[in-house]
Amino acid sequence: MKIITLLLTLIMLFCSCSGGYSARAQGSEADHEKEQADFTVVNWNLQTFFDANKDGCEYKEYQKSEDWNQEKYSARLERLCQFISQRNADIYIFEEIENENVIYDISNYLTAGGHNWNQKSFWNYSVFSKEEGSAIGIGILSRHPLEDVKTHSMDIRIHKTKQPSVRPLLEVKASVSGRTLIILANHWKSKSGGEAKTEIWRDWQETVLANRLLELKKANNGSLPPVLIAGDFNRDAADFICNLATKSSYLSDKKNTFLRSACFGYTDSIDINSLWFTQTGEFKIKTGSYYYDDKWEHIDNLMIAGGLKCTAFTPLATEPWASADGYPVPYRIYTGNGWSDHLPLEARLVITAP
């Protein structure tokens, strides 16, 4: 793949289930020291963002389609880069990216596709991760340095049903104005095959996430460091919520979300804040992130823990990636039009911990 010279300032971090590699872009973190310890983040499931090469791992509709080609892929890239430049967030977390080449292509289009180039404000750092042989993975673009990439997988063999292919939990550290932020990016098992039959695997993925948070808490002298939990959980945000009426300590601590550390014999749990909710457990916004069967779902989520505070949060239900009525505009292969069947989520966060 051809990579233009300007992309040399972008250091790519790739990892898989078997391990990972991390690197730091040239330059010092001192460039960020004078900034406020606040940042904006966007999380978005891009809906099967495949490149133009048919490698055999793509979904069948892409493998068989004669409508999918380089021209349509380039048009999707251009639209996505317009969105990235327009929102101008500091960190982007994307689900359903096919491979690391798409990350390179996004960077190429941002620098050479008619978008303004400013090295100091560019997204010089990125991470991509997916399970070997799977169709899609998770990609992160960031203005802030990224390092210490990890993936957390699971291999469950205690059930009669064989574990399907599930995406690992992606963990990376971001340095924001000299302060460390831990990002935990998720894309949980879909409901394809039936919600009830697949729920057990989302339960296990919740366990992986909660256990990692407990490990971080233990390593930080019993309190969580600043943690951002993002992704498409294929589970409505309301399914994470505690019964606040019976848990007064959660109210006093201003917590509204409860992750189970293990659903099969353990009782440990971890408290976090989902940005969808008020302190009393009500949805702040009527609009969700995914519209299915004539109702909003909140399966995409941004959650925070530790010394992290939210000052703004919203699903981006605006044109052109949403209709005039605020619903997602799905991508259609045969026309080449549309964006995604999910809405992006945007938040402004402040790191309050030293």
C-alpha positions, 0 to 999 in steps of 0.5 A, spaced: 500 500 500 502 506 498 503 511 504 504 518 503 510 522 506 506 526 511 504 519 514 511 518 517 509 522 523 503 517 524 506 511 528 501 505 528 500 500 534 498 493 532 496 488 536 492 481 536 490 476 541 497 473 541 500 479 543 501 487 541 506 492 539 507 499 541 511 505 539 511 512 541 511 518 535 517 522 535 517 528 539 515 530 546 509 529 551 511 536 553 507 539 547 501 537 551 503 539 558 500 546 557 494 544 555 488 543 559 487 536 562 480 535 558 479 532 551 473 530 547 472 523 545 467 520 539 465 512 539 462 510 533 460 503 530 462 504 523 458 498 520 462 494 516 467 498 514 471 494 509 477 496 505 476 494 497 480 488 497 476 481 498 481 477 503 475 472 504 474 474 511 469 479 509 461 478 510 458 474 505 454 480 502 461 484 501 465 478 498 459 476 493 457 483 491 459 486 485 457 493 487 463 493 492 469 496 489 475 501 490 471 507 488 465 506 493 470 504 498 474 511 497 467 515 497 466 512 504 473 514 506 472 521 504 465 521 508 468 519 514 474 523 514 470 529 513 466 527 519 473 526 523 475 533 521 468 536 522 467 534 529 475 535 531 475 530 537 481 528 540 480 521 540 476 517 536 474 510 537 471 506 531 468 499 531 467 494 525 473 496 521 476 491 517 484 491 518 490 496 520 490 498 512 483 502 513 487 506 519 492 508 514 487 509 509 484 514 514 490 517 515 492 518 508 485 521 506 486 526 512 492 529 510 492 528 502 484 528 501 483 536 501 483 536 509 487 541 513 494 538 515 496 541 522 501 536 525 500 539 532 493 538 532 493 531 527 491 524 530 498 522 530 497 516 534 493 510 533 491 503 535 488 497 531 486 490 534 482 484 532 482 477 533 485 473 527 481 470 522 475 475 524 472 480 519 472 486 523 476 489 529 477 496 533 481 502 531 483 508 535 485 515 533 488 520 538 492 526 538 494 524 545 500 519 545 498 512 546 502 506 549 502 500 553 497 496 548 494 490 551 488 485 549 484 481 554 481 475 550 477 469 553 476 462 552 470 459 555 469 451 555 464 450 561 458 450 556 455 445 552 455 450 546 462 452 543 464 459 544 463 463 538 468 468 535 468 474 540 472 480 540 477 481 545 477 487 550 482 492 547 486 496 552 491 502 551 494 508 555 493 515 553 497 521 556 493 527 556 497 533 558 501 529 562 496 525 566 494 518 564 488 515 561 486 508 560 481 506 555 478 500 555 474 499 548 469 493 547 465 490 541 461 485 544 457 479 541 452 481 537 445 478 538 445 474 531 443 467 533 438 469 538 438 474 544 437 469 549 442 464 546 448 469 545 447 473 552 451 468 555 457 470 551 456 478 553 455 476 560 462 473 559 465 479 556 462 483 561 466 479 566 472 480 562 471 487 563 469 488 570 475 483 572 480 488 568 477 494 572 478 490 579 485 489 577 486 496 575 483 498 582 488 493 586 494 496 582 492 503 584 491 502 592 484 500 592 481 506 587 480 506 580 485 510 576 481 515 570 478 510 566 474 511 559 470 505 557 467 505 550 464 501 545 458 497 542 456 492 547 450 489 544 447 490 550 442 496 552 445 501 557 439 500 562 441 492 562 447 495 566 444 499 571 443 498 578 436 499 582 438 505 585 432 505 590 435 499 594 443 501 593 443 508 597 451 508 597 451 508 589 447 514 590 451 518 595 457 516 591 454 518 585 454 512 581 449 509 576 452 503 573 454 496 576 458 491 572 458 484 574 465 481 575 463 474 574 456 471 573 458 464 574 459 463 582 463 470 584 460 476 587 465 481 586 462 487 582 465 494 580 462 501 580 462 506 574 458 511 571 454 511 564 454 517 561 447 516 558 444 516 565 442 522 570 445 520 577 438 517 579 438 512 573 434 516 568 436 517 561 438 524 560 436 523 552 431 520 549 435 519 543 439 512 543 444 510 538 441 504 534 434 504 532 431 497 531 424 495 531 421 502 531 424 503 538 431 506 540 436 502 543 442 504 547 447 499 545 453 503 544 456 506 551 461 511 554 462 509 561 467 513 566 471 511 572 476 514 577 478 521 576 474 522 570 469 527 570 464 528 564 462 536 562 458 534 556 455 528 552 450 527 546 449 522 541 450 525 534 443 525 531 445 530 526 445 530 518 448 527 514 450 521 518 443 522 521 436 523 517 432 530 518 428 526 524 435 524 527 435 517 525 441 513 523 443 513 515 445 506 514 450 504 509 448 501 503 453 497 498 448 497 492 448 504 492 454 506 495 450 511 500 449 512 507 454 512 513 452 507 519 446 504 522 449 506 529 449 514 531 456 516 534 457 518 541 460 524 543 463 526 550 467 532 553 471 529 559 476 532 564 481 528 568 481 530 575 486 526 578 493 528 578 
